[in-house]
Amino acid sequence: MSTDTIQGVLGNATLTELQADLRGTVVRPGDAAYDRARAVWNAAHDKHPALIVRCAGTADVVRAVEFARSQDLLVAVRGGAHSIAGFSTCEGGIVIDLSPMKGAFVDPVRRRVTAQAGMTWGDLDHETQAFNLAVTGGLVSTTGISGFTLGGGVGWLLRRHGLASDNLTAAEVVTADGRVVHANAQEHPELYWALRGGGGNFGVVTSLEYQLHPVGPQVLAGLIVYPLAQARQVITAWRDLIGSMPDELTTLVNLTTAPPLPFLPPEVHGTRVVVLAGMYAGSPAAGEAAVAPLRTLATPIADIMGPMSYTGMQSLLDPLWEAGAHNYFTSAFIEPSDAAIDAVLRHHLGTPTPSSELHLHQLGGAFGRVPADATAFTQRKPGVLCNVIARSHSPAGFDAHVTWAREARKDIAHHGDGAMYVNFTGDAAEDKVRASYPDAVHERLVRVKDMYDPTNVFRLNQNIRPSAAA
């Protein structure tokens, strides 16, 4: 059904009644705020929803869900609007926009924070760092906390404190029938299990409670940039070191094209490079010894690894990941064998745009010590997570860039078990869902879906289809 048709069916009276029930606002096509309200971070998804409900609180979310069901509208849920696969918007349906919901309460004694789902990691870090506390957050501070956490949540504290989802202690959820439930280890325990890695399948998460940890205000972190000619040497030496690194240190290798940053020589700008990034989640003094081997993997072009604020590291990459570009991400968990490194380097040489990249995320540490059945995120082997990113500031030729990413992922995935990271699956497709969850885990997720969303109201996600829709 087109947006115009839906607007005609709903009528002004129906929408006026909806607005009267909300503290937030309803934005419709034709409103001055519509184009701004419908925009998402990933410009590859340019959709026109029939209405956008900008929620002021949980009661607004309940009303929006009830309204969507009464009118049989497709539902998209938006937090930070970074959804790579475009799940935070839709064509001709309703967007339940949580972005105005940015409240947080930090309990420094219990080391807990309860945060509304519209917060970004920059918002949440601002609140928790007032007490020198933190939880694993995104590598770009404009990422929303909710979608990131529900899909797992890989960040600089992964090896010290696990995924964001490993630190989720409770969540408030509006279910498909408009109920508000509190999920934790004692209440709705199966929903709580599913929320930690099962994505946005089971309802609208309106607030999240996290376990916090002492972090900062200063950490040892930053980047070391090496030339392409030394890439194999750097990655192989890094691979050989990661098994002996302390849990406090989380690193990644980024095969990219050097942007025109002031700390890089002009002659390097626009050339392919290998960047080693990392953060030591402890005292900067102790971190110096831990990162020392990373400085001599080869001859660096630049080394800006040093003491900085935790929030500085959390936002260090923000200027390179602004909204409005076309993005496609895909992923594979791999073992970093020599053959795998060859494949990664081969596809780095074929990157279609300067902002297209391949990332190798170090795993292990606290991440690997979580029992595989404790959460819906079950991929706990040591190894490496490889993310393949096609990114362009122009729509021209983007389909070909996506093809490059898919082919690169297919090749690289041969060096692992085929599993994908649910937050970076690129497409909404059945095969991507099945590549994200083992069969037994998928079956358990279906049972939870049957309990909380049996008619698949929340299907704009890496969808766990309920039994009735199978």
C-alpha positions, 0 to 999 in steps of 0.5 A: 500500500502506498503512502498516499493510500494509507494516508487516505485510509487513515484520515486526518481524524484518526491521526488527530486521535493518535496525536492526542494520545501522545506526549510526543509528535506525529510527523506525516508526509507534507509536514515541514519536518518530514524529510528530516524525520525520515532520514537515516544514517545510511543513505542507501535506504531512502524510504517514505513512511506513512507516519513517524511517531517520535515517542516521548516515553514508554506510553507513547511506544505502547500507543504507537504499537497498538495503532500500528496493529489496529491499522495493519501497518508495517512497523520499523523501530528506530533508535540511533538510525544506524541500521546498516540493513535499513531496518530503522525505516520503511516504505508506507508504514509506521516508524516508531522513533525512540530518538527523543528518549534519552534519559539515563540514571547511573547508580555508581554504588551498584555500578548500573545504568538504566538508559532509554533506548533513544540514547547513542553511545556518545550520550551514554558515555557522557553520563557514565564517565561522570563516574569513571564507569563504562560498558562496551559501546560502539566504535562510532559514538553516534551509534544507538545503544539499543540495536547495537546491544540487541545484536551483540555489540562489539567494541573496545571493551570486548576482551576486558568486559565482553559484548554490550549484550553480555552486560545487559542486566535487564530491559523494558520491552513493549510487546506486540500486544501492547504489554510492557514487560521487564525482562531479566534473569528472574522475570521473562528469562527466555525473553532476556536470553533472546534479547542478548543477541537475537536482535529486535525480533521480540518487541520494542526495547524502551530501556536497557539496564547495564552492568558498568565497570571502572574505565577511564577517564584516561586510557591508552589508545589510538592508531598505528599506521603502516604502509601497504607494502608491509601489510602481510608482515603486520597482519601475520605478526599481529595474528601471532601476538593476539593469543598472548595479549592481556584481556585489557587490550582489544585491537583491530586491523583496518585495511583502508585508504589513508584519508587526508588526516594531519598526522599523516604525510601528504604523500600517503593520502589516498594510498592503501594502508593497514591501520592497527587500532587498539585500546588498553582498558586499564592504567595508561602506564600499564598499557605501555608495556602491552602495546609496545610490541604493536609499535614494531610489527614493521616500520610505521608511517605514523603512531598516535597510540598514547594516553587519551580520554576514554570518550576521546577514543570512543569518538575518534573515528566519528569524522570518518563515519558521518551520516549520508553515505551509502553503506553495506556491511557484511561479516564472517567469523574466521581463523586468521590462517595464512590463507585467510590473510591472503584472501583479506589482502587480495580483497583489500586491493580490490576495494571499490572506493577509498572509504571501503574497508576490511576490519579484523576484530580481535576476539577472545578474553572475557568475550570468549569466557561467556558460556555459549548457551548463556545468551543468543549470541553463541559465537564464542570461539577465539579467532577473528571477526572480519567485517567487509564494508562497502561505503560510497558518498555517491549512489553511482555504482553502489550496486557494484560496490555491494557485489564486491563486498558480498564476493569478498565475504564469500571468499573470506568466510571459507576460512571459518565456519560460515557464521556471521555477526548479526549486526553486520549481515547487510541484507534482510534474508533468511540465509543471513539469519541462519548464518548468524545462529546455530540450528538449536539456537534458532529453534529456541529463538523461534519459541521465544518469538512465538511467545512474544510476537506470534504474528511477526509484527516486528519483522523489520530485522534479521527476522526470526519468523514465528512458527505460524509464518514459517 
